Amino acid sequence: MNHTLTVATRRGELALTQTRIVIAALKVRHPGLEIRVREITSSGDRDRQTALWDLKDTGFFTSQLEEALLAGEADLAVHSFKDLPTRERPGLAVPAIYGRQWPEDCLLAKRPVRTLGDLPPAAKVGTSSLRRAAQLRRMRPDLELVPLRGNVRTRINKLHETNLDAIVLARAGLERLGLTEVITLVFDPREFVPAPAQGALAIQTRSDDESTVSIVRSIDDPLSRALALAERQVLTTMQCGCHAPVGVYAEARGETVEVHAFIAGVNGRNMICRQAQGPLSQAVEVGKRVARDLLDAGGREILRELEREPVARPSETARPMHPGKPMAYLVGAGPGRADLITLRGAELLKSADCIIIDKLANPALLGLARVDAEIIRVPKRIGPGSFTQDQVTRLLVDKALEGKTVVRLKGGDPCLFGRCTEEATALNEAGVPFEIVPGVTAAIAAAEYTGIMLTDRRYSSQVAFITGREAEGKDETNIDWDVLAKFPGTLVFYMGIGALPSIVASLMSHGMSAQTPVALVAEATHPSQRVVKAPLEEIVEACTRGQIEPPALIIVGEAARGEPALNWFMRQPLFGKGIVLTRDAPGNAASAREVIARGGRPIEYPTIAIKPLIDGNEFLRTLAEFKSYDWIVFTSANGVQVFFEALRNLSKDARVLGGMRIAAIGPRTAECLREAGIRADFVPEVFTGKELARQLINYTELRNKRILLLRSEIASDELVKGLEAGGAAVTDISIYTAVQHRGDDKALIEQMKQGKVHWLTFASPSAVRAFFDQIPPEAVRSHELKVASVGPVTSKELARIGVRVDVEAIEHTIDGMLDAVENVEKA
């Protein structure tokens, strides 16, 4: 073929490199083809100052190339597909998507790190992407994000020539330029989600230039096209530009495609993540489904917020949006379990603008925080990413002086070996009002959760708390070992495991008996709590043998013997058992509280997400006819919550149910109705649809009565058939459905291999299907896991898949299922 084409490309090393890659691919397919390169300077190349988040023109890097095509000055143009606007320009087409390689983002750091967490506290990270900024803020709220423009080499030079600690770049550009040696780490694209179509090249032509279209189409990669278009469909459906804080990653697994996506609000807060999977041949539809899920989950509100408010630049993260009166609270988080925090502490977490949390404070407490609260983690262990006490104190004062209400959340009690004095003094000197909120200290909880009584009139009338690690640089110790060795009571050492040999030697050298009882308590109040006991002279060896590591307490004295009959916590049937919960995320959170209360270790693995179906005309028509129904039946708490949320959106309330009678399956459904101000008229004794129909027929005359069912789209038809058999006219309205949610299957299987999983629990057939679409049944059998089912319908689905049910709940509720599991463990 003797044919000459002109290709338009941006000036710049990366753009020219990508263009040469495309030219080489075209010449392999068309050996006689001649291609001339026309370099064009785009708006983005001319303007190196405007930050990407300030761009209004979505064609910032592409419009000049498109104009050259339309003017006939070029036959084709090579773009980074992620830069092309989602709305195709009239008269142009993209016949080929090529080389979707390396879609990931990378971290380039000045000093070696293995994870983002290894960067120093308050590290300066360069990025001009709102998407990257949102994810960085979520993972490391303490980072200072700095605008970064320029070509790839310019950005790398800025890393080494300025005070930046790290920058984030796309992997594809570094790979294509042969700069892989500068990559410190590559982010997992499912955890740090890239831009839609990142890494893919788009070759654009005039749509009516059939000859060029045919030539270019010869290098189209069908897999790259399917994945890139699925990702871009998320932007198209959500109607947001390519510079919005939205990330999408599509991955092919055989003939299946899996799409992960997120959208974040102003300042990177309120991040919503969704994922879906489906046939690879329908990749674009899967992308559309994910986008709709994001919109339904709050994405519409976020997009409206982004339109109303100016987006916070990364460099503005330290400035408060609404300056107010500074206030700081030094709050004790308690000894470990989240529900052991005080009521006052919990109330303050709900209202805080900023929470600065220690490593020893339970992260589950952050579930109490406002969605827009700034969360800053300040681990003070030795190693990369750790904070010094001076840094924490300065951060606390600075955040309060920004006009924020700041909660400093500290493990145990804030003042007992908690450096509270330094923080309170600094706040006072800065003129910041503060309050100290006590917490249950670890010594008290560790003893009471192991059957050890620190004081007892028989053998210990006094107790002493001692630090096992004194301040660095002290010339003399404040610990009087002579007094402690002769102390007629109980000694408790905090932070002493690392110094255990020294503590033992000091006590024995000052006269304490080698046979004095000692107990080590690790991970107190958690389901993983462990206790090692031995005489003083043997405790160091016992500690090593028991693999006790910090954080742990050392209890010395007669009280350390403890009383097995009083060790109520570790005697619970579910103590230490790893119990996998497979409901939707909110349902798992509620179930996890029940498991923890019984001493178990919940492993939350959401398999489904609840998707409301109340936007359609069918629901609105039904709502208008409510007064014509005699009974309304709610079959689940999810149905109640979706229904009343729909009423709120329509500016209505429970009065629409006036005059009707209400039936509910199960106490949790009835409880949800009570919370909305409605008392169920009928709740069956057995919580299944079949039993509801049978018992309701026995309870009242249903012949010729109109009954409305508000329930899941995937519910079985046994309730409808049962009610119709009783002569009722049934209207069955689907107000929600359960869509599959993909979890971290590799991490769960690894826990199975390590023996950390004992039970799998299933509360619905949809959870069963979603779980075993991800985890093969053989994994359950090979690791000898027990399986619990909430009821016969769920058990039937497990049997269909070939999974043995070890126990089925007698009362078909979550509590009933956990009761059944407990009974097996007691046996």
GICOR-V174352 format. One record per backbone hydrogen bond with DSSP energy under -1.0 kcal/mol. CO is the residue of the C=O (numbers start at 1). NH is the residue of the N-H. Records with the same first field share a line. If there is no record, write none. Layout:
BEGIN
CO = NH  NH
END
This chain:
BEGIN
3 = 34
5 = 36
6 = 75  76
7 = 38
8 = 78
9 = 40
12 = 16
13 = 17
14 = 18
15 = 19
16 = 20
17 = 21
18 = 22
19 = 23
20 = 24
21 = 25
22 = 26
23 = 27
24 = 28
25 = 29
26 = 30
30 = 33
34 = 5
36 = 7
38 = 9
40 = 11
42 = 46
43 = 47
51 = 54
52 = 55
57 = 60
59 = 63
60 = 44
62 = 66
63 = 67
64 = 68
65 = 69
66 = 70
67 = 71
68 = 73  74
69 = 72
76 = 8
77 = 204
79 = 202
80 = 83
81 = 84
89 = 92
91 = 207
93 = 205
96 = 203
97 = 221
98 = 201
99 = 101
104 = 171
105 = 187
106 = 169
107 = 184  185
108 = 167
115 = 118
116 = 119
120 = 123
123 = 144
124 = 165  166
125 = 146
126 = 168
129 = 133
130 = 134
131 = 135
132 = 136
133 = 137
134 = 138
135 = 139
136 = 140
140 = 143
144 = 125
146 = 127
151 = 155
152 = 156
153 = 157
154 = 158
155 = 159
156 = 160
157 = 161
158 = 162
165 = 110
166 = 126
167 = 108
169 = 106
170 = 174
171 = 175
172 = 176
173 = 177
174 = 179
175 = 178
179 = 182
180 = 183
185 = 107
188 = 191  192
194 = 248
195 = 198
197 = 200
199 = 101
200 = 81
201 = 98
202 = 79
203 = 96
204 = 77
205 = 93
206 = 209
208 = 210
209 = 213
210 = 214
211 = 215
212 = 216
213 = 217
216 = 219
217 = 220
221 = 225
222 = 226
223 = 227
224 = 228
225 = 229
226 = 230
227 = 231
228 = 232
229 = 233
232 = 236
233 = 237
234 = 238
235 = 239  240
241 = 244
244 = 246
245 = 264
247 = 262
249 = 260
251 = 258
253 = 256
255 = 280
256 = 253
257 = 278
258 = 251
259 = 276
260 = 249
261 = 274
262 = 247
263 = 272
265 = 268
266 = 269
269 = 265
272 = 263
274 = 261
276 = 259
278 = 257
279 = 282
280 = 283
282 = 286
283 = 287
284 = 288
285 = 289
286 = 290
287 = 291
288 = 292
289 = 293
290 = 294
291 = 295
292 = 296
293 = 297
294 = 299
295 = 298  300
298 = 302
299 = 303
300 = 304
301 = 305
302 = 306
303 = 307
304 = 308
305 = 309
313 = 316
314 = 317
316 = 319
327 = 406
328 = 435
329 = 408
330 = 437
331 = 410
334 = 412
337 = 340
338 = 341
342 = 346
343 = 347
344 = 348
345 = 349
346 = 350
348 = 352
353 = 374
354 = 407
355 = 376
356 = 409
357 = 378
362 = 365
363 = 366
364 = 367
365 = 368
366 = 369
370 = 373
374 = 355
376 = 357
379 = 387
383 = 386
388 = 392
389 = 393
390 = 394
391 = 395
392 = 396
393 = 397
394 = 398
395 = 399
396 = 400
397 = 401
399 = 404
400 = 403
404 = 327
405 = 353  354
406 = 329
407 = 356
408 = 331
409 = 358
410 = 333
412 = 334
415 = 417
419 = 423
420 = 424
421 = 425
422 = 426
423 = 427
424 = 428
425 = 429
426 = 430
427 = 432
428 = 431
433 = 328
435 = 330
437 = 332
441 = 445
442 = 446
443 = 447
444 = 448
445 = 449
447 = 450  452
451 = 563
456 = 459  460
460 = 456
462 = 490
464 = 492
466 = 494
471 = 474
479 = 481
480 = 484
481 = 485
484 = 487
487 = 489
490 = 464
491 = 556
492 = 466
493 = 554
494 = 468
497 = 500
499 = 503
500 = 504
501 = 505
502 = 506
503 = 507
504 = 508
505 = 509
506 = 510
507 = 512
508 = 511
513 = 516
514 = 537
516 = 536
517 = 557
518 = 534
519 = 555
520 = 532
521 = 553
522 = 530
523 = 526
526 = 529
530 = 522
532 = 520
534 = 518
535 = 538
538 = 542
539 = 543
540 = 544
541 = 545
542 = 546
543 = 548
551 = 523
553 = 521
554 = 493
555 = 519
556 = 491
557 = 560
558 = 561
559 = 562
563 = 566
564 = 567
566 = 568
569 = 572
572 = 575
574 = 577
577 = 601
578 = 758  759
579 = 603
580 = 761
581 = 605
583 = 607
584 = 588
585 = 589
586 = 590
587 = 591
588 = 592
589 = 593
590 = 594
591 = 595
592 = 596
593 = 597
595 = 600
596 = 599
599 = 576
601 = 579
603 = 581
607 = 741
609 = 739
611 = 737
616 = 620
617 = 621
618 = 622
619 = 623
620 = 624
623 = 626
625 = 628
626 = 629
630 = 661
631 = 708
632 = 663
633 = 710
634 = 665
636 = 640
637 = 641
638 = 642
639 = 643
640 = 644
641 = 645
642 = 646
643 = 647
644 = 648
645 = 649
646 = 650
647 = 652
648 = 651
653 = 656
654 = 657
655 = 658
657 = 660
661 = 632
662 = 681  682
663 = 634
666 = 670
667 = 671
668 = 672
669 = 673
670 = 674
671 = 675
673 = 678
674 = 677
682 = 664
686 = 688
688 = 692
689 = 693
690 = 694
691 = 695
692 = 696
693 = 697
694 = 698
695 = 699
696 = 700
702 = 705
705 = 729
706 = 630  631
707 = 731
708 = 633
709 = 733
711 = 735
712 = 715
717 = 721
718 = 722
719 = 723
720 = 724
721 = 725
723 = 728
724 = 727
727 = 704
729 = 707
731 = 709
733 = 711
735 = 613
736 = 713
737 = 611
739 = 609
743 = 745
744 = 748
745 = 749
746 = 750
747 = 751
748 = 752
749 = 753
750 = 754
751 = 756
752 = 755
758 = 786
759 = 580
760 = 788
762 = 790
764 = 768
765 = 769
766 = 770
767 = 771
768 = 772
771 = 774  775
776 = 779
777 = 781
778 = 782
779 = 783
780 = 785
781 = 784
786 = 760
787 = 806  807
788 = 762
789 = 809
791 = 795
792 = 796
793 = 797
794 = 798
795 = 799
796 = 800
797 = 801
798 = 803
807 = 789
811 = 813
813 = 817
814 = 818
815 = 819
816 = 820
817 = 821
818 = 822
819 = 823
820 = 824
821 = 825
822 = 826
823 = 827
END
